[in-house]
């Protein structure tokens, strides 16, 4: 196996510079990684796989489909496709994730018939070793997982590389064009690029993908929503959370640093006028659970943590902290109103489809660049509310809690948008089938 002999000297030089910068970044990251390894056994276990020193051997799973899904949201979204492959084909999936949360959820839900591992670092010796060990028949990159060395090495091995649920935000587009030699090489190597929208498809072509290799197939996140829990399941969850039957519940899901304070300020304003209201906060990252607990107490509220006995801090107005992973969808089903975080601060937003699929009124902030098309679909159908700051969040939550009919209409409209956009998983599976034979 050799690198592509047709590559120009400037392209080879660009990749050499990329390797050098990537390696330099790893050196700077090393002290943090060592500290994490000391604190977190699971993180230590993943280091060997990230360096392609352990896990995912050919003997474990011969010639699988390698699917890379970066984190929790992507793992959940790709799960229907993985199960479709498992149910209809003889091949198995080698699923990699980048984050600890994504890895853990994938292992809990998909490891019975598939192999789960961490994605290798994008340095040539590491990815080549990983590819030689796993020997996949095809590689499927989910959404935005454009790793130049990985793609370059895979194509030099003769392994087809596909993109499913492809998404290229305006910000990513500008970045990719800033280093054109590397990313043109990557995009031109893609055998099939299934994109979420026409805008994504156009950007992929501009970046170097062949026109005949690009198709608009929709967004698989609309297919990945769980079935709404039964009334019995909801009542059980309410009891476990010590939620009275006649209280309204504000759910702030997937929150980031800077958003919890705003949500707590809104809750304080709501509680003074609507005392039969409760707040549940679900931080995006588990490592922030304790920090958010402290923030809630600093704001003057008691905390009721999901992982601790409900009676410990049961008091009117106590804030519920969802310190578990994988329960947020069920919690959204109980919400009177749902705010989806990562959007009041410049993160790019998170999955608003999940609460919408439960028929809940959905609020989000101005920073939704990772979900532009999804956001636009909901706003065009008057099925969600965009708020720009804490004051607008307070006004929107107050309006929806005071007007249950408006809240119900908004939730119903949101559920209709989800239903109208389902079916992408089938389209991606059909495109993938020729590589499964």
C-alpha positions in Angstrom: 0.0 0.0 0.0 1.4 3.4 -1.0 0.0 6.9 -1.1 -1.6 8.1 -4.3 1.3 8.7 -6.8 -0.8 11.3 -8.6 -0.8 13.7 -5.6 1.0 16.9 -6.3 4.0 18.0 -4.2 1.9 20.8 -2.8 -0.8 18.3 -1.6 1.8 16.1 0.0 3.3 19.1 1.7 -0.1 20.2 2.9 -0.7 16.8 4.5 2.7 16.9 6.1 1.9 20.3 7.6 -1.5 18.9 8.8 0.3 16.0 10.5 2.8 18.3 12.2 0.1 20.6 13.5 -2.1 17.7 14.7 0.9 16.1 16.5 1.8 19.5 18.1 -1.8 19.8 19.3 -1.5 16.3 20.9 1.6 17.4 22.7 -0.2 20.4 24.2 -3.2 18.2 25.1 -1.0 15.5 26.9 -1.1 17.0 30.4 -4.9 17.2 30.3 -5.1 13.6 28.9 -2.9 12.3 31.7 -5.0 14.0 34.3 -8.1 12.5 32.8 -6.5 9.1 32.8 -5.7 9.3 36.5 -9.3 10.3 37.3 -11.3 8.2 34.9 -10.6 4.5 34.3 -12.8 4.5 31.2 -10.7 7.2 29.6 -7.6 5.1 30.2 -9.2 2.2 28.5 -9.9 4.3 25.4 -6.4 5.5 25.0 -5.2 2.2 23.5 -8.0 2.2 20.9 -7.4 5.9 20.0 -3.8 5.0 19.3 -4.8 1.8 17.5 -2.9 -0.4 20.0 -5.9 -2.4 21.1 -9.5 -3.3 20.2 -11.3 -4.0 16.9 -9.1 -6.7 15.4 -10.0 -8.5 12.2 -10.5 -11.7 14.1 -13.2 -10.1 16.2 -15.3 -9.0 13.3 -14.1 -9.9 9.8 -14.6 -7.3 7.1 -17.2 -5.2 8.8 -18.8 -2.0 7.8 -17.0 0.7 9.8 -19.3 3.5 10.9 -17.9 6.6 12.7 -20.4 8.6 14.8 -18.7 11.2 16.9 -20.9 11.6 20.0 -24.1 10.6 21.8 -26.5 12.4 19.4 -24.8 10.9 16.3 -24.8 7.4 17.9 -28.5 7.6 18.6 -29.2 8.9 15.1 -27.3 6.2 13.3 -28.7 3.4 15.5 -31.7 2.7 13.2 -29.3 2.3 10.3 -27.1 -0.1 12.2 -30.1 -2.2 13.2 -31.3 -2.2 9.7 -28.0 -3.6 8.5 -27.9 -6.2 11.3 -31.4 -7.3 10.5 -31.2 -7.5 6.7 -27.6 -8.4 5.9 -25.0 -10.9 7.0 -22.3 -8.3 7.7 -21.7 -6.7 11.0 -20.8 -3.1 12.0 -17.6 -1.8 13.6 -18.9 1.3 15.2 -16.5 4.0 16.5 -17.2 7.0 18.6 -15.0 9.9 19.7 -16.6 10.9 23.0 -16.9 8.8 26.1 -20.6 9.3 26.3 -21.1 8.2 22.7 -18.9 5.2 23.2 -20.7 4.1 26.4 -24.2 4.4 24.9 -23.2 2.6 21.7 -21.7 -0.2 23.8 -24.9 -0.4 25.9 -27.3 -0.5 23.0 -25.5 -2.0 20.0 -22.6 -4.3 21.2 -24.6 -7.5 21.1 -24.1 -7.9 17.4 -21.4 -5.4 16.6 -18.0 -4.2 17.8 -17.7 -0.8 19.6 -14.5 1.1 19.8 -13.0 4.6 20.0 -12.1 6.3 16.8 -8.3 6.5 16.2 -6.4 9.8 16.2 -6.1 11.2 12.7 -2.3 10.6 12.3 -1.2 8.5 9.3 0.7 5.7 11.3 -2.3 5.3 13.6 -5.1 5.3 11.1 -3.1 2.9 8.8 -2.6 0.5 11.7 -6.3 0.7 12.5 -7.4 0.1 8.9 -5.0 -2.9 8.6 -6.4 -4.4 11.9 -10.1 -3.9 11.1 -10.0 -4.4 7.3 -13.5 -3.0 6.7 -15.3 -3.6 3.5 -16.6 0.0 3.5 -16.3 3.1 5.7 -19.4 5.2 6.6 -18.7 8.7 8.1 -21.7 10.2 9.8 -22.6 13.9 9.4 -19.4 15.9 9.7 -16.7 13.4 10.4 -14.3 14.5 7.7 -10.9 13.3 8.8 -8.4 13.9 6.0 -5.7 11.3 6.9 -8.3 8.6 7.7 -10.0 9.2 4.3 -6.7 9.4 2.4 -5.4 6.2 4.0 -8.6 4.3 3.5 -8.7 5.1 -0.3 -5.1 4.1 -0.6 -6.2 0.7 0.9 -8.9 0.6 -1.7 -11.7 0.9 0.8 -14.8 2.9 -0.3 -15.6 5.9 1.9 -19.2 7.1 2.2 -20.9 10.0 4.0 -24.4 9.5 5.3 -26.5 12.3 6.9 -23.9 14.7 5.6 -24.0 18.2 7.0 -21.7 21.1 6.2 -22.4 24.3 8.1 -21.4 27.7 6.7 -18.7 27.9 9.3 -17.3 24.4 8.4 -17.5 25.3 4.7 -15.4 28.4 5.3 -12.9 26.4 7.3 -12.6 23.6 4.6 -12.0 26.2 1.9 -9.3 27.8 4.0 -7.2 24.6 3.6 -8.4 23.5 0.1 -5.6 21.1 -0.8 -6.3 18.8 2.2 -10.1 18.9 2.1 -10.4 18.8 -1.7 -8.4 15.6 -1.6 -10.7 14.3 1.1 -14.0 15.2 -0.6 -12.9 14.0 -4.0 -12.2 10.6 -2.5 -15.7 10.1 -1.3 -17.5 7.3 -3.2 -21.0 8.5 -2.1 -22.0 11.6 -0.2 -25.6 11.5 1.1 -26.4 14.9 2.3 -29.2 16.3 4.5 -30.1 19.2 2.3 -29.6 20.8 -1.1 -27.3 23.4 0.5 -25.2 20.7 2.0 -25.0 18.9 -1.3 -23.9 22.1 -3.1 -21.2 22.7 -0.6 -19.9 19.2 -0.9 -19.6 19.6 -4.7 -17.8 22.9 -4.3 -15.4 21.3 -1.9 -14.4 18.6 -4.4 -17.0 15.8 -4.4 -18.1 14.5 -7.8 -21.5 15.6 -8.8 -22.6 12.1 -9.6 -21.5 10.9 -6.1 -23.7 13.4 -4.2 -27.4 13.0 -3.4 -29.8 14.7 -1.1 -31.3 12.0 1.2 -32.6 14.0 4.2 -31.9 13.9 7.9 -31.8 10.6 9.8 -32.4 12.4 13.1 -36.1 12.5 12.2 -36.1 8.7 12.2 -34.1 8.2 15.4 -36.7 9.5 17.8 -37.9 6.9 20.4 -41.6 6.1 20.8 -43.4 8.3 23.3 -43.6 6.6 26.7 -46.9 5.3 27.8 -49.0 7.2 30.4 -48.0 4.5 32.9 -44.3 5.1 32.2 -44.7 8.8 32.5 -46.5 8.5 35.9 -43.8 6.1 37.1 -41.1 8.6 36.1 -43.0 11.5 37.7 -43.1 9.5 41.0 -39.4 8.7 40.8 -38.7 12.4 40.3 -41.2 13.4 43.1 -43.1 15.5 40.6 -46.7 16.4 41.7 -49.4 15.6 39.1 -50.6 19.2 38.8 -47.4 21.0 38.3 -46.0 22.4 35.0 -42.5 21.3 34.1 -39.9 23.3 32.3 -37.2 21.0 30.8 -33.8 22.6 29.9 -32.0 19.9 27.9 -28.4 19.6 26.7 -27.4 22.8 28.5 -23.9 24.3 28.4 -21.9 26.6 30.7 -23.5 30.0 30.7 -27.0 28.7 30.0 -27.9 27.2 33.4 -27.6 30.6 35.0 -30.0 32.1 32.5 -32.5 29.2 32.9 -32.3 29.5 36.7 -33.0 33.3 36.5 -36.0 32.5 34.3 -37.2 29.9 36.8 -37.0 32.4 39.6 -39.1 34.9 37.7 -41.6 32.2 36.7 -41.9 30.7 40.2 -42.8 34.0 41.8 -45.9 34.2 39.5 -46.6 30.6 38.8 -45.6 28.7 41.9 -46.9 25.3 40.6 -44.0 25.2 38.2 -40.9 23.0 38.4 -37.6 23.0 36.5 -35.5 20.1 35.3 -32.0 20.8 34.0 -30.1 18.1 31.9 -26.5 19.3 31.3 -25.1 18.1 28.0 -21.8 16.8 29.4 -21.8 14.4 32.4 -18.6 15.8 33.8 -20.5 19.0 34.5 -23.1 17.4 36.8 -21.4 18.5 40.0 -20.7 22.0 38.7 -24.3 22.5 37.8 -25.4 21.2 41.1 -23.3 23.9 42.7 -24.7 26.6 40.4 -28.3 25.6 41.4 -27.5 25.9 45.1 -25.7 29.2 44.5 -28.9 30.5 42.9 -30.8 29.7 46.1 -32.6 26.5 45.1 -32.4 23.0 46.5 -31.3 20.3 44.2 -33.0 16.9 43.6 -30.7 14.7 41.7 -32.0 11.8 39.6 -29.3 9.4 40.8 -30.1 10.1 44.5 -33.1 9.4 46.7 -36.0 11.7 45.9 -36.7 12.5 49.5 -33.3 13.9 50.2 -34.0 17.4 49.0 -37.7 17.3 48.3 -39.0 20.8 48.7 -41.3 23.1 46.7 -39.4 24.7 44.0 -36.4 22.3 44.1 -34.6 22.0 40.8 -34.3 18.5 39.4 -30.8 17.7 38.0 -30.9 14.9 35.4 -27.5 13.4 36.2 -28.0 10.3 34.0 -27.4 9.6 30.3 -30.1 8.4 27.9 -33.2 9.5 29.8 -33.7 13.0 28.3 -36.2 11.9 25.6 -38.5 10.3 28.2 -38.2 13.5 30.3 -39.1 15.7 27.3 -42.4 13.7 27.1 -43.3 15.2 30.5 -42.4 18.7 29.7 -44.9 21.6 29.6 -42.2 23.5 27.6 -38.7 22.4 26.4 -35.7 24.6 26.0 -32.9 22.9 24.0 -29.4 24.2 25.0 -26.2 24.8 23.2 -28.1 27.6 21.5 -28.0 30.6 23.9 -24.2 30.3 23.9 -22.2 29.9 20.7 -22.1 26.1 20.5 -24.2 25.5 17.5 -27.3 24.0 19.0 -28.5 20.5 19.8 -31.3 18.2 18.6 -34.7 19.9 18.8 -36.3 17.0 17.0 -36.4 14.9 20.2 -38.8 17.1 22.2 -40.7 17.9 19.0 -41.3 14.2 18.4 -43.0 14.1 21.8 -45.4 16.9 20.9 -43.8 19.4 23.2 -43.5 23.2 22.5 -39.8 23.8 21.7 -37.6 26.9 22.4 -34.0 27.5 21.3 -31.5 30.3 21.1 -29.9 32.1 18.1 -26.8 29.8 17.8 -28.2 26.9 15.8 -25.6 26.7 13.0 -25.2 22.9 13.4 -29.0 22.5 12.8 -29.7 25.3 10.3 -32.1 23.3 8.0 -33.8 21.6 11.0 -34.3 25.0 12.6 -35.6 26.6 9.4 -38.1 23.7 8.9 -39.6 24.2 12.4 -39.7 28.0 12.2 -41.3 27.9 8.7 -44.1 25.7 10.1 -44.5 28.0 13.2 -43.6 24.9 15.2 -40.9 26.3 17.5 -39.9 29.6 19.1 -36.5 31.3 18.6 -35.4 33.3 21.6 -32.4 35.6 21.6 -31.6 36.1 25.2 -32.7 35.5 28.8 -35.5 38.1 28.7 -37.1 36.5 25.6 -36.8 33.1 27.2 -38.7 34.3 30.3 -41.4 35.9 28.1 -41.8 32.8 25.9 -41.9 30.3 28.8 -44.4 32.5 30.7 -46.6 32.8 27.6 -46.7 29.1 27.0 -47.3 28.2 30.7 -50.1 30.7 30.9 -51.7 29.6 27.7 -51.9 25.8 27.6 -53.9 25.9 24.3 -51.1 27.8 22.5 -48.6 25.4 24.0 -50.6 22.4 22.7 -50.9 23.9 19.2 -47.1 24.5 19.1 -46.4 21.0 20.3 -48.7 19.5 17.7 -47.2 21.5 14.9 -43.7 20.3 16.0 -44.8 16.7 15.9 -46.2 17.2 12.4 -42.8 18.6 11.2 -41.1 15.5 12.5 -43.6 13.1 10.9 -43.3 14.9 7.5 -39.5 14.5 7.4 -39.2 10.9 8.3 -37.8 8.3 5.9 -34.2 9.3 5.4 -32.8 6.1 7.0 -34.4 4.0 4.2 -32.9 6.2 1.5 -29.4 5.9 3.1 -29.8 2.2 3.5 -30.7 1.7 -0.2 -27.6 3.7 -1.2 -25.5 1.6 1.1 -26.8 -1.8 0.0 -24.5 -2.1 -3.0 -21.5 -2.0 -0.7 -22.9 -4.8 1.6 -22.8 -7.5 -1.0 
